[in-house]
């Protein structure tokens, strides 16, 4: 073993072990910092935590033979996007386009996110009105919309932000209408979104 390698092993051995509840990379089990990257496991549409070395393996689109996709960081606030043609029955939803041209709409509720297929013609019309939507990375970015109680929040976000929003709704929802906790929690969620 080289002196440099031996020094690295000794430094690692001297480091305190991570806390049992510390988040870990879902690929290699290394501890991950709070601002770690995420991968989308495409077959099950599951979000996985990734340490920096593992996330770098998936920077190129062809890495992982399409099974894993690195979720981007981009967040961009948009001017209001007309979503009525998309058939959204609620004011809080996100829309994920896929490489095959399909678009799935999701809306959160107390049991998780319900989803349905968006009419391709309606999505095409929406993209014509907001050409920036054509830049969404298939499967890993979404149009996030909140028009509840007169709000006008429209964002391009990574899908992991959408899943965090669904978790907020599940955690805070009470009764049939959501109760008094869910809407302030969603306001905090949207207030914390920053453009990247």
trRosetta pair geometry for C-beta under 8 A, 3 or more apart (Angstrom, degrees):
i j d omega theta_ij theta_ji phi_ij phi_ji
1 5 5.0 -122 -176 88 92 122
1 6 5.1 112 123 -62 119 91
1 9 7.6 -22 -180 -1 149 142
2 5 4.6 92 56 9 84 103
2 6 6.9 -149 92 -6 42 87
3 6 5.6 -56 -146 38 31 113
3 7 6.3 35 154 -23 65 104
4 7 5.7 -53 -150 33 31 112
4 8 6.6 31 152 -19 64 103
5 8 5.7 -52 -151 34 34 112
5 9 6.5 33 152 -18 66 104
6 9 5.8 -54 -149 36 33 111
6 10 6.3 31 153 -18 65 107
7 10 5.7 -56 -147 38 31 111
7 11 6.4 33 154 -21 65 104
8 11 5.8 -53 -148 34 31 111
8 12 6.5 30 155 -17 64 105
9 12 5.8 -56 -151 37 31 111
9 13 6.3 31 152 -20 65 108
10 13 5.6 -53 -146 36 32 112
10 14 6.4 30 155 -19 65 108
11 14 5.8 -61 -150 37 31 110
11 15 6.8 41 151 -34 64 98
12 15 5.7 -44 -154 15 36 116
18 22 4.1 -86 164 39 114 156
18 24 7.7 138 97 -81 155 94
18 31 4.1 169 -85 -79 157 139
19 22 4.5 122 61 -36 80 97
22 31 5.0 -10 135 -131 135 108
22 32 7.9 160 157 42 93 57
23 31 7.2 98 80 -157 54 63
23 32 5.1 -58 107 57 100 99
23 34 7.8 113 29 -98 133 45
23 36 7.1 -149 109 21 132 142
23 49 5.6 -150 169 -142 114 169
24 29 5.0 -1 167 -156 132 49
24 30 6.5 155 -157 76 81 26
24 31 5.8 -56 -103 -97 70 40
24 32 6.3 136 -139 -1 18 92
24 49 6.8 120 89 88 35 135
25 28 4.9 7 94 49 132 77
25 29 6.1 -69 65 -13 81 10
25 30 4.7 22 12 49 123 78
25 31 7.8 1 -11 49 82 5
25 32 5.4 122 -58 -54 71 113
25 36 7.6 -143 -86 -168 77 149
25 49 5.8 -131 -118 112 36 90
25 50 5.6 47 -139 -142 94 32
25 51 3.9 -55 -70 -19 134 94
25 54 5.4 129 -165 15 137 147
26 39 7.6 -131 58 45 119 111
26 48 3.8 -112 56 -164 147 103
26 49 5.1 121 -18 50 95 71
26 50 6.9 -54 36 -71 86 59
27 39 7.7 52 -43 18 119 148
27 48 7.0 84 -42 150 83 136
27 50 6.2 30 4 -118 118 81
27 51 7.7 -118 52 20 101 88
27 54 4.5 151 60 -146 140 149
28 51 6.4 -63 52 21 115 126
28 53 7.6 -12 18 80 156 112
28 54 5.7 -163 -2 -62 113 128
30 51 4.5 3 77 -55 120 157
30 53 7.7 53 32 39 159 113
30 54 7.8 175 33 -15 118 117
31 51 7.7 81 83 -96 34 118
32 36 3.8 6 171 -69 121 156
32 49 5.4 -158 27 163 161 119
32 50 7.3 111 -107 93 143 21
32 51 5.0 -137 -93 -89 92 69
33 36 5.5 147 61 -52 63 85
36 49 5.7 48 104 -165 138 92
36 50 6.4 177 164 70 108 50
36 51 6.5 -55 -139 -105 125 36
36 52 7.5 -115 -132 -50 82 65
36 55 7.5 -179 -178 -40 81 138
37 50 5.0 -39 85 69 90 106
37 52 7.3 102 9 -99 111 49
37 55 3.9 80 63 -118 140 151
37 70 6.5 -12 165 -155 132 95
37 71 7.0 169 -179 56 82 83
38 47 5.1 -6 -177 -172 130 100
38 48 6.5 144 -162 72 72 44
38 49 6.3 -47 -106 -102 73 39
38 50 6.3 146 -120 11 19 96
38 70 8.0 129 88 -158 46 52
38 71 4.5 -6 83 33 93 131
38 158 7.6 132 56 149 119 136
38 160 4.6 107 48 -72 160 149
39 47 7.4 149 76 -158 43 52
39 48 4.6 -21 62 62 95 102
39 50 5.0 82 -20 -42 103 131
39 54 7.8 -79 -33 134 134 106
39 55 7.0 -156 -55 -111 97 73
39 58 6.0 79 -112 45 115 168
39 68 4.6 -6 178 -170 130 106
39 69 6.6 144 -163 69 73 36
39 70 5.9 -44 -106 -97 74 46
39 71 6.6 -167 -107 -9 18 88
40 45 6.8 -16 -172 -143 102 51
40 46 7.4 146 -159 73 55 37
40 47 6.1 -31 -101 -99 63 62
40 48 7.6 171 -93 17 14 83
40 68 7.0 150 73 -157 47 53
40 69 4.7 -16 54 59 99 94
40 71 5.6 102 -30 -64 95 98
40 139 6.3 179 105 144 156 102
40 140 5.4 -148 -1 -99 142 93
40 159 6.5 46 -84 61 131 137
41 44 5.5 5 106 49 110 92
41 45 7.3 -118 80 -51 68 5
41 46 4.5 -7 49 59 113 90
41 47 7.7 -149 12 -72 81 13
41 48 5.7 74 -32 -23 104 118
41 67 6.7 -10 -151 159 68 78
41 68 5.9 -25 -100 -99 57 75
42 45 6.9 17 -153 -76 32 55
42 66 6.2 -49 30 153 158 75
42 67 5.9 -145 33 -158 102 31
42 68 7.1 -148 -10 -82 90 21
42 69 6.1 72 -60 -7 107 107
42 139 6.5 4 -120 -179 101 150
43 67 6.6 -17 -18 -143 103 80
47 71 7.1 5 -132 -36 100 149
47 159 7.2 -160 -81 106 117 101
47 160 5.2 122 -140 -103 147 92
47 163 5.7 -147 -9 33 146 167
48 68 7.4 -52 41 -131 134 112
50 54 4.5 -132 -162 95 93 110
50 55 4.1 123 121 -67 126 86
50 58 7.5 -73 -144 26 166 128
50 70 7.7 -81 45 -117 161 82
51 54 5.0 83 53 17 77 103
51 55 6.8 -147 89 -9 33 92
52 55 5.8 -58 -140 37 28 110
52 56 6.4 32 160 -25 64 104
53 56 5.9 -55 -153 29 30 113
53 57 7.3 40 149 -29 60 96
54 57 5.7 -43 -164 15 41 117
54 58 7.6 15 151 -2 64 104
55 58 6.3 -73 -164 43 41 99
55 59 7.5 70 142 -57 68 80
55 70 6.0 95 -165 -123 81 114
56 59 5.7 -13 -157 -25 47 114
57 63 5.8 164 147 -179 67 143
57 64 7.4 93 128 -49 102 99
58 63 4.6 -158 -118 92 50 133
58 64 5.6 4 -108 -14 101 127
58 68 5.5 -85 -107 114 143 108
58 69 6.8 165 174 -148 126 21
58 70 4.2 156 111 -47 108 100
59 63 7.1 67 45 0 45 146
59 70 6.1 7 -91 0 37 162
60 63 4.8 109 70 -28 86 103
61 69 7.9 8 -142 -129 61 92
62 65 7.6 11 176 -92 66 33
62 66 7.7 -33 -144 -50 44 73
63 68 7.4 -48 113 76 89 96
64 67 4.9 -116 158 52 98 83
64 68 3.9 -84 -178 43 165 90
64 69 7.5 -143 71 -61 137 43
66 69 7.4 1 -154 -61 47 96
69 139 6.2 85 47 101 163 123
69 140 5.2 -128 121 -59 126 133
70 140 7.5 50 93 -149 39 161
71 140 4.9 -160 -116 -165 65 110
71 158 4.7 91 166 -170 104 122
71 159 6.1 -111 -131 43 122 86
71 160 5.3 91 142 -17 164 111
72 137 5.8 116 -6 14 130 151
72 140 6.3 107 5 126 83 119
72 141 6.2 -12 44 -68 116 109
72 158 5.5 -161 72 -93 62 107
73 158 6.5 -33 -112 -40 17 135
73 196 4.9 -83 142 123 99 140
74 141 6.7 -5 68 -113 111 131
74 156 6.4 -22 126 118 107 108
74 157 7.8 -163 102 -129 65 26
74 158 6.8 125 53 -52 61 86
74 196 6.0 -152 -126 87 29 86
75 155 6.3 -14 -165 -174 83 117
75 156 6.9 170 -149 88 34 66
75 157 5.2 20 -116 -110 84 73
75 158 7.3 -65 -67 -3 80 81
75 161 7.1 94 -97 -48 113 162
75 193 5.8 -157 -175 -176 143 95
75 194 6.5 93 85 87 141 40
75 195 5.4 -148 97 -126 87 36
75 196 4.7 63 28 24 91 88
76 132 7.2 -117 109 167 144 140
76 155 6.7 151 77 -159 44 67
76 156 4.4 8 51 47 96 107
76 195 5.8 54 -109 -133 46 98
77 153 7.9 -71 -138 -154 97 69
77 154 7.2 97 -167 79 60 62
77 155 5.6 -38 -104 -101 51 80
77 193 7.6 128 -73 117 95 117
77 195 6.0 -79 -2 -72 90 106
78 81 5.8 20 118 -41 137 107
78 130 6.4 41 -172 -157 138 136
78 132 6.5 -169 -110 72 116 140
78 143 7.8 -24 14 -140 151 94
78 154 4.3 -70 69 112 102 106
78 155 6.4 -178 8 -93 89 23
78 156 6.5 88 -40 -20 114 85
79 130 7.6 -164 64 -113 88 110
79 154 7.1 -13 94 63 23 132
80 152 4.9 -50 -84 -167 111 114
80 154 5.7 140 -120 -9 36 138
81 126 6.5 55 173 -168 108 102
81 129 7.1 128 -151 103 72 113
81 130 4.8 -34 -118 -33 103 156
81 133 7.4 94 -131 -56 144 128
81 143 6.6 -68 65 -169 166 132
81 145 6.8 -102 60 -97 110 118
81 154 4.7 150 6 -150 99 150
82 85 6.6 49 129 5 101 99
82 126 6.7 -147 77 -119 77 81
82 129 5.9 -30 33 120 109 165
83 86 4.9 -46 -170 27 72 122
83 88 5.1 9 141 5 114 138
83 93 7.5 163 171 62 151 123
83 95 8.0 -165 -131 -31 116 136
83 126 6.9 42 -105 -121 53 133
83 145 5.5 35 -43 -135 159 172
83 147 7.4 -163 41 -12 126 138
84 88 7.3 -93 -105 37 30 93
85 122 4.5 -173 141 -150 94 99
85 125 5.6 -55 119 84 161 134
85 126 6.3 -165 69 -60 116 94
86 95 6.8 -67 -162 -89 154 142
86 105 6.4 133 157 -77 118 142
86 118 5.3 -28 -157 -141 93 119
86 119 7.5 -168 -139 38 47 85
86 122 5.2 152 -96 139 47 125
86 123 6.7 67 -109 -78 98 64
86 126 6.1 17 -58 -54 107 146
87 105 7.7 -171 77 18 87 161
87 116 8.0 -80 104 98 122 133
87 118 7.0 173 41 -131 107 71
87 119 6.8 93 -8 0 129 106
87 122 6.7 37 -11 145 94 176
88 91 7.6 100 134 -91 122 26
88 93 5.0 -140 -140 16 122 156
88 105 6.4 -141 -96 -170 85 149
88 107 7.2 127 -156 -67 90 129
88 145 7.2 -52 -124 82 170 142
89 107 7.4 -114 60 5 83 164
90 93 6.1 130 76 -48 92 103
90 107 4.8 113 52 -162 130 152
90 148 7.8 -3 168 -81 84 96
91 145 7.5 -118 177 129 52 94
91 146 6.5 55 141 -166 88 44
91 147 4.0 -119 -155 73 101 74
91 148 3.9 154 93 -67 131 59
91 149 7.6 169 87 0 163 50
91 151 7.4 115 156 52 128 96
92 107 6.1 111 92 -150 69 91
92 108 6.4 -54 121 40 117 93
92 145 7.2 -174 -135 97 30 67
92 146 5.2 18 -108 -115 79 74
92 147 7.7 -155 -60 34 50 56
92 148 5.4 -5 -45 -37 99 119
92 169 7.7 151 126 -85 147 138
92 186 7.2 -56 -118 -152 145 151
93 105 5.5 5 175 -176 128 100
93 106 6.4 157 -160 79 75 44
93 107 4.2 -44 -98 -85 87 89
93 144 8.0 -171 100 -148 40 47
93 145 5.5 -3 61 58 76 102
94 105 7.4 164 86 -153 35 57
94 106 5.3 -14 60 58 83 97
94 107 7.9 157 16 -84 59 47
94 142 4.4 38 173 153 112 139
94 143 6.5 167 -156 82 63 48
94 144 4.5 -17 -103 -101 102 67
94 145 7.0 168 -88 17 47 71
94 157 7.7 -70 -131 56 129 112
94 159 7.9 140 140 -126 144 68
94 162 4.4 -95 43 -126 174 128
94 165 7.5 122 -33 62 131 141
95 103 5.7 11 -178 175 100 112
95 104 7.3 169 -151 85 54 40
95 105 5.1 -22 -99 -100 79 73
95 106 7.7 -178 -79 18 33 71
95 118 6.4 26 -139 -38 113 151
95 123 7.5 173 179 -117 138 108
95 142 5.9 152 69 -164 43 86
95 143 4.4 -5 52 53 104 100
95 145 7.5 32 -7 -5 101 112
96 103 6.8 165 81 -156 40 64
96 104 5.3 -12 58 59 93 89
96 106 7.1 25 -2 -5 107 112
96 139 6.6 56 171 -121 113 28
96 141 7.6 154 -130 88 76 36
96 142 4.7 -45 -82 -98 75 100
96 159 6.2 38 -105 -99 127 117
96 162 7.7 -119 -61 28 111 171
97 101 7.8 -35 -168 -154 96 22
97 102 7.5 161 -153 93 55 41
97 103 4.8 -30 -98 -100 66 89
97 123 7.2 135 -96 -176 105 143
97 133 7.9 116 -24 166 137 92
97 136 5.3 110 33 91 119 131
97 138 5.7 -78 109 -115 84 69
97 139 7.8 -77 93 -36 51 44
98 101 7.2 -31 79 37 77 22
98 102 4.9 -1 45 64 116 84
98 103 7.1 -169 9 -83 77 37
98 104 7.2 48 -26 -6 113 96
98 138 5.3 77 -156 -169 28 101
98 139 5.5 60 -117 -66 71 84
99 138 4.3 102 -60 146 67 161
99 139 6.8 -23 -21 -24 88 112
101 120 6.3 21 150 -125 102 127
102 117 6.2 -57 -164 -140 110 103
102 118 7.8 136 -179 48 65 78
102 120 7.2 -75 -111 -80 47 100
103 117 7.3 108 74 -162 55 60
103 118 4.1 -36 90 48 106 122
103 120 7.2 141 13 -101 100 58
103 123 4.6 138 12 -96 153 154
104 115 5.2 14 176 -177 111 120
104 116 7.1 162 -153 81 71 25
104 117 6.2 -47 -102 -99 66 50
104 118 6.9 -170 -103 -5 13 90
105 115 6.5 164 84 -150 47 67
105 116 5.7 -15 58 61 95 76
105 117 7.8 105 16 -163 82 5
105 118 5.1 98 -28 -60 105 103
106 113 4.2 16 -178 170 112 127
106 114 6.9 158 -152 79 59 41
106 115 4.5 -24 -96 -93 76 93
106 162 7.0 88 72 169 134 129
106 166 7.5 -42 144 -79 126 127
107 113 6.6 156 73 -153 23 77
107 114 5.7 -15 59 57 80 91
107 115 7.9 161 15 -85 59 47
108 112 7.2 -98 -140 159 69 27
108 113 5.0 -43 -92 -94 60 79
108 165 6.4 -143 -30 123 152 87
108 166 4.3 -166 -105 -118 120 69
108 169 3.9 124 138 40 131 160
108 170 7.2 -103 -173 -39 111 77
109 112 6.9 1 61 60 75 34
109 113 7.3 138 18 -104 72 31
109 114 6.3 29 6 -12 122 101
109 169 6.6 -59 -91 143 5 131
109 173 7.1 71 177 -103 48 166
110 169 7.2 -117 -78 144 40 88
110 170 6.2 109 -156 -124 38 55
110 173 4.0 -138 -93 103 90 149
110 178 8.0 -162 -60 -101 99 61
111 170 7.5 109 -85 -115 2 99
112 166 6.4 29 -160 176 54 122
112 170 6.4 22 -79 -82 46 126
113 166 4.8 -57 -51 -119 108 136
118 122 6.2 -118 171 76 93 113
118 123 5.1 92 120 -56 126 111
119 122 4.1 74 75 8 104 111
119 123 6.9 -178 87 -10 53 82
120 123 5.7 -55 -147 37 34 111
120 124 6.2 39 154 -23 67 105
121 124 5.6 -51 -147 33 32 114
121 125 6.6 34 153 -19 64 103
122 125 5.7 -51 -151 34 33 113
122 126 6.5 35 150 -20 64 105
123 126 5.5 -55 -151 36 35 114
123 127 6.4 35 152 -19 68 104
124 127 5.8 -54 -149 36 31 110
124 128 6.6 36 150 -23 63 103
125 128 5.6 -52 -152 31 33 115
125 129 6.7 27 152 -14 64 105
126 129 5.8 -59 -153 38 33 108
126 130 6.4 -22 162 31 69 101
126 133 6.5 -13 123 51 93 168
127 130 6.6 -78 -134 68 29 68
127 131 6.6 62 169 -113 69 38
127 133 4.6 -123 -112 81 75 115
127 134 5.2 93 -167 -61 119 83
128 131 7.2 13 -143 -75 23 74
130 133 5.0 70 101 -14 99 109
131 134 5.6 -30 -173 9 61 117
132 135 5.8 -46 -172 22 54 114
132 156 6.8 -111 138 -42 112 140
133 136 5.8 -10 -171 -20 56 113
133 143 6.0 -6 -121 -69 110 128
133 156 7.5 -168 -103 -88 57 112
135 156 7.6 6 82 -140 99 160
136 141 4.5 -155 -158 92 79 114
136 142 7.1 72 -150 -88 130 16
136 143 6.9 -71 -82 -41 143 82
136 156 6.4 -144 -93 -141 87 111
137 140 4.9 -31 105 64 112 99
137 141 4.4 94 42 0 81 115
138 141 8.0 0 -20 36 12 85
139 159 7.5 -51 150 -31 47 148
140 158 6.5 -25 159 -149 80 78
140 159 5.5 -111 -157 2 38 114
141 156 6.1 14 174 -179 117 91
141 157 6.9 166 -155 87 73 31
141 158 5.9 -56 -103 -106 67 42
141 159 6.6 -119 -87 -36 16 79
142 156 7.5 167 83 -150 36 52
142 157 5.9 -26 62 65 84 79
142 158 7.7 45 17 154 85 12
142 159 5.4 95 -18 -91 114 71
142 161 8.0 -149 48 66 111 96
142 162 5.2 21 47 -49 153 143
143 154 7.0 -13 -173 -166 92 86
143 155 7.4 153 -158 80 47 45
143 156 6.3 -32 -98 -96 58 62
144 153 7.6 -34 117 128 90 96
144 154 7.4 158 83 -154 56 38
144 155 4.5 -15 59 63 103 98
144 156 7.7 159 15 -102 84 12
144 157 4.9 3 -6 19 130 124
144 161 6.9 -73 -51 109 155 115
144 162 5.9 -156 -91 -90 113 91
144 165 7.1 132 -147 -6 132 163
145 153 7.1 146 -158 90 37 67
145 154 5.5 5 -108 -107 75 74
145 155 7.9 -167 -70 27 40 67
146 151 5.1 -25 124 104 94 133
146 153 4.1 3 54 59 102 114
146 154 7.9 -151 31 -64 61 45
146 186 7.0 167 -133 162 143 121
146 190 6.1 -89 31 -81 157 144
147 150 7.6 -28 -179 -142 65 6
147 151 5.8 -161 -134 74 25 72
147 152 6.4 32 -112 -98 78 48
147 153 7.6 -157 -65 36 48 67
148 151 5.6 12 58 26 61 115
148 183 7.2 -138 122 -123 138 103
148 186 7.6 30 48 108 144 152
149 183 7.3 35 10 -145 145 136
151 190 7.7 88 -176 76 144 175
153 190 5.2 -34 -146 -152 164 141
155 193 6.2 -47 -110 159 161 156
157 161 4.1 -82 163 63 129 143
157 162 6.4 145 94 -44 120 82
157 193 7.0 -67 -98 -140 127 129
158 161 5.4 106 65 -2 72 98
158 162 7.9 -137 106 -1 46 86
159 162 5.1 -48 -156 32 51 117
159 163 6.4 50 148 -19 74 100
160 163 5.5 -50 -147 37 39 112
160 164 6.4 46 150 -22 66 100
161 164 5.5 -51 -150 34 34 114
161 165 6.5 37 150 -21 65 103
161 193 7.0 69 -158 -109 140 108
162 165 5.6 -52 -152 33 33 113
162 166 6.6 36 149 -20 65 101
163 166 5.5 -45 -148 32 37 115
163 167 6.6 42 149 -21 63 101
164 167 5.5 -52 -153 34 35 115
164 168 6.7 40 148 -23 65 99
164 189 7.3 170 122 -143 101 119
165 168 5.5 -46 -152 28 36 114
165 169 6.7 36 150 -17 64 101
165 186 7.3 60 -154 -127 93 86
165 189 5.6 118 -110 165 81 152
166 169 5.8 -54 -153 36 35 111
166 170 6.4 33 151 -18 67 106
167 170 5.7 -53 -144 38 33 111
167 171 6.1 30 158 -19 67 110
168 171 5.9 -60 -146 39 26 108
168 172 6.0 -5 167 5 65 118
168 182 7.7 121 139 -148 84 72
168 185 5.2 -178 -179 141 109 116
168 186 6.3 140 122 -83 133 64
168 189 5.3 -87 -38 -64 173 141
169 172 6.6 -74 -136 49 21 92
169 173 5.6 34 170 -45 65 111
169 178 7.8 -62 -151 -128 84 108
169 182 6.1 48 -133 -151 60 116
169 186 7.1 37 -77 -76 81 110
170 173 6.4 -41 -130 12 19 114
171 185 7.6 -145 83 175 102 164
172 178 7.6 26 115 -174 89 86
172 179 7.5 -145 153 69 74 113
172 181 4.4 -141 -168 119 99 104
172 182 4.2 149 113 -93 109 63
172 185 4.4 -160 -61 19 168 157
172 186 7.9 -147 66 -34 148 79
173 178 5.2 -72 -132 -130 76 62
173 179 6.7 130 -172 20 37 105
173 181 8.0 -133 -68 76 14 98
173 182 5.1 41 -87 -79 54 136
174 178 6.7 51 45 160 58 28
174 179 3.0 28 61 -32 105 151
174 180 7.5 -23 51 25 130 60
174 181 6.2 76 -3 29 118 108
174 182 7.1 -161 14 -27 74 104
175 178 7.1 -43 67 33 84 16
175 179 5.0 123 24 -62 104 89
178 181 7.9 -139 154 61 78 63
178 182 3.9 -92 179 44 106 144
178 183 6.5 90 124 -38 137 85
179 182 6.0 103 60 -4 80 98
180 183 7.6 -66 -163 33 33 99
180 184 7.6 17 157 0 65 113
181 184 6.5 -71 -157 45 37 102
181 185 5.9 32 156 -20 74 116
182 185 5.7 -64 -150 40 30 112
182 186 6.2 27 156 -19 68 107
183 186 5.6 -50 -143 37 33 110
183 187 6.4 40 153 -22 63 101
184 187 5.4 -49 -147 33 36 116
184 188 6.6 38 152 -19 65 100
185 188 5.7 -51 -153 34 34 112
185 189 6.5 40 147 -23 64 102
186 189 5.3 -45 -147 32 38 117
186 190 6.5 31 157 -12 67 103
187 190 6.1 -57 -148 41 30 104
187 191 6.1 32 153 -22 65 110
188 191 5.6 -55 -142 38 31 113
188 192 6.3 27 159 -19 65 109
189 192 6.1 -66 -155 36 25 107
189 193 7.3 36 148 -34 61 95
190 193 5.7 -36 -156 9 41 115
